[in-house]
Amino acid sequence: MSVEWILTLVLAGLLGWAIWAYNRLVAKRNRVATAWSDIDVQLTRRHDLVPNVVKVVSTYAGHERDTLEGVTRLRSQALATDSPAKLGQIENELEALLSRLLVLKENYPELKASDNFQKLSEQLVEVEDHLQFARRFYNGAVRDLNIAIQSFPDLVVARLFRFQPAEFYAAEPPQRRAPAVAGLS
């Protein structure tokens, strides 16, 4: 074998690896986008239910004005936010306030007896379950993409084609998150 032939084989091998790595990174990036879409669907369902919950609760428990206004304010902030990390924080607050609204049924027998409230409560619980699964899938897809982008030798292709790390959906309050590991960022 001549040197030219060996060099051609090495270059063909490198090119084949680069194509394979690029396609893998694209697949991971698309998986993140698909997972985000799943979260967005569930958040849209939740946001569509919020005005109905507020309306029903305000009919029976009008003096819970602070909670009702907080839910409405957070819904508006969530609709205007694009950052997954920021949205996770807002949605966490919204989830806490919605939970407070759902617990109000214990203090208001008329609210507890309301068919509308019962149906809305069931729908919200269903949305929360689906949202939890969507969050986990999204964060797993983000983790896989970020590891691939930051791991050698794939980081060579990732930097060459300007792949960017994705942002995690941070649904937990900061005090419940795992501590940062020294030396890592």
C-alpha positions as CSV (number, residue, x, y, z in Angstrom):
1,M,0.0,0.0,0.0
2,S,1.2,3.4,-0.9
3,V,1.2,6.4,1.5
4,E,-1.4,8.1,-0.7
5,W,-3.7,5.1,-0.4
6,I,-3.3,5.0,3.4
7,L,-3.9,8.8,3.6
8,T,-7.0,8.4,1.5
9,L,-8.4,5.7,3.8
10,V,-7.7,7.8,6.9
11,L,-9.4,10.8,5.4
12,A,-12.4,8.8,4.2
13,G,-12.6,7.3,7.7
14,L,-12.5,10.7,9.3
15,L,-15.1,12.1,6.9
16,G,-17.3,9.1,7.6
17,W,-17.0,9.6,11.3
18,A,-17.7,13.4,11.0
19,I,-20.9,12.7,9.0
20,W,-22.0,10.1,11.5
21,A,-21.2,12.4,14.5
22,Y,-23.0,15.3,12.8
23,N,-26.1,13.2,12.1
24,R,-26.1,12.0,15.7
25,L,-26.0,15.6,17.0
26,V,-28.8,16.6,14.7
27,A,-30.9,13.7,15.9
28,K,-30.3,14.7,19.5
29,R,-31.0,18.4,18.8
30,N,-34.3,17.3,17.2
31,R,-35.2,15.1,20.1
32,V,-34.8,18.2,22.4
33,A,-37.1,20.2,20.1
34,T,-39.7,17.4,20.1
35,A,-39.5,17.0,23.8
36,W,-39.9,20.8,24.3
37,S,-43.0,20.6,22.1
38,D,-44.4,18.0,24.4
39,I,-43.9,20.3,27.4
40,D,-45.4,23.2,25.4
41,V,-48.6,21.1,24.7
42,Q,-49.1,20.3,28.3
43,L,-48.4,23.9,29.4
44,T,-50.9,25.2,26.9
45,R,-53.5,22.7,28.3
46,R,-52.7,24.0,31.8
47,H,-52.9,27.6,30.7
48,D,-56.2,27.1,29.0
49,L,-57.6,25.6,32.2
50,V,-56.4,28.4,34.5
51,P,-59.0,31.0,33.5
52,N,-61.8,28.5,34.1
53,V,-60.4,27.5,37.5
54,V,-60.1,31.1,38.5
55,K,-63.7,31.9,37.4
56,V,-65.1,28.9,39.3
57,V,-63.1,29.5,42.4
58,S,-63.9,33.3,42.4
59,T,-67.6,32.4,42.3
60,Y,-67.4,30.5,45.5
61,A,-64.4,32.0,47.3
62,G,-64.1,35.5,46.1
63,H,-62.1,36.7,49.0
64,E,-59.2,34.5,47.9
65,R,-58.3,37.4,45.7
66,D,-54.5,37.3,46.2
67,T,-54.3,33.7,45.1
68,L,-56.5,34.3,42.1
69,E,-54.6,37.3,41.0
70,G,-51.3,35.5,41.5
71,V,-52.5,32.6,39.3
72,T,-53.6,35.0,36.6
73,R,-50.3,37.0,36.8
74,L,-48.1,33.9,36.7
75,R,-50.1,32.6,33.7
76,S,-49.4,35.8,31.8
77,Q,-45.7,35.7,32.7
78,A,-45.5,32.0,31.6
79,L,-47.1,32.8,28.2
80,A,-44.5,35.6,27.6
81,T,-41.4,33.5,28.6
82,D,-39.2,31.6,26.1
83,S,-36.4,30.4,28.4
84,P,-37.0,26.9,29.7
85,A,-35.2,27.6,33.0
86,K,-37.2,30.8,33.6
87,L,-40.4,29.1,32.5
88,G,-39.7,26.2,34.9
89,Q,-39.5,28.7,37.8
90,I,-42.7,30.5,36.8
91,E,-44.5,27.2,36.2
92,N,-43.4,25.9,39.6
93,E,-44.9,29.0,41.3
94,L,-48.1,28.6,39.2
95,E,-48.3,24.9,40.1
96,A,-48.1,25.8,43.9
97,L,-50.8,28.4,43.6
98,L,-53.0,26.1,41.6
99,S,-52.6,23.5,44.3
100,R,-53.7,26.1,46.9
101,L,-56.8,26.7,44.8
102,L,-57.6,23.0,44.6
103,V,-57.3,22.7,48.3
104,L,-59.8,25.5,48.8
105,K,-62.6,22.9,48.2
106,E,-62.1,21.7,51.8
107,N,-63.0,25.2,53.1
108,Y,-65.9,25.8,50.7
109,P,-68.5,23.0,50.6
110,E,-70.3,24.7,47.7
111,L,-67.0,24.6,45.7
112,K,-66.4,21.0,46.6
113,A,-69.9,20.1,45.3
114,S,-69.4,22.0,42.0
115,D,-69.3,19.7,39.0
116,N,-67.3,22.3,37.1
117,F,-64.7,22.5,39.8
118,Q,-64.5,18.7,40.1
119,K,-64.0,18.3,36.3
120,L,-61.4,21.1,36.2
121,S,-59.5,19.6,39.2
122,E,-59.4,16.2,37.4
123,Q,-58.2,17.8,34.2
124,L,-55.5,19.8,36.1
125,V,-54.3,16.6,37.8
126,E,-54.1,14.8,34.5
127,V,-52.2,17.7,32.9
128,E,-49.7,17.7,35.9
129,D,-49.1,14.0,35.4
130,H,-48.4,14.4,31.7
131,L,-46.3,17.5,32.3
132,Q,-44.1,15.6,34.8
133,F,-43.4,12.9,32.2
134,A,-42.7,15.5,29.5
135,R,-40.3,17.4,31.7
136,R,-38.3,14.3,32.5
137,F,-38.2,13.3,28.8
138,Y,-37.1,16.9,27.8
139,N,-34.4,17.1,30.5
140,G,-33.1,13.7,29.5
141,A,-32.9,14.8,25.9
142,V,-31.1,18.0,26.9
143,R,-28.7,16.0,29.0
144,D,-27.9,13.6,26.1
145,L,-27.4,16.5,23.7
146,N,-25.2,18.5,26.1
147,I,-23.0,15.5,26.9
148,A,-22.5,14.8,23.2
149,I,-21.7,18.4,22.4
150,Q,-19.2,18.5,25.3
151,S,-17.5,15.1,24.8
152,F,-14.5,14.4,22.7
153,P,-14.4,13.7,19.8
154,D,-17.9,14.8,19.0
155,L,-17.2,18.3,20.4
156,V,-15.0,18.9,17.3
157,V,-18.0,18.4,15.0
158,A,-20.3,20.3,17.4
159,R,-18.0,23.3,17.5
160,L,-17.4,23.2,13.8
161,F,-21.2,23.3,13.1
162,R,-22.0,25.6,16.1
163,F,-24.2,23.3,18.0
164,Q,-25.3,25.0,21.2
165,P,-26.1,23.3,24.5
166,A,-29.8,23.3,25.4
167,E,-31.2,24.7,28.6
168,F,-32.7,22.4,31.2
169,Y,-36.3,22.9,32.2
170,A,-35.9,23.8,35.9
171,A,-39.1,22.9,37.6
172,E,-37.9,22.6,41.1
173,P,-37.4,25.5,43.4
174,P,-33.7,26.4,43.9
175,Q,-33.5,25.2,47.5
176,R,-34.4,21.7,46.4
177,R,-31.9,21.4,43.6
178,A,-28.7,19.3,44.0
179,P,-25.7,21.4,45.1
180,A,-23.1,22.3,42.5
181,V,-20.0,20.0,42.3
182,A,-16.8,21.9,42.9
183,G,-14.7,22.4,39.8
184,L,-17.6,21.8,37.4
185,S,-19.8,24.3,35.8
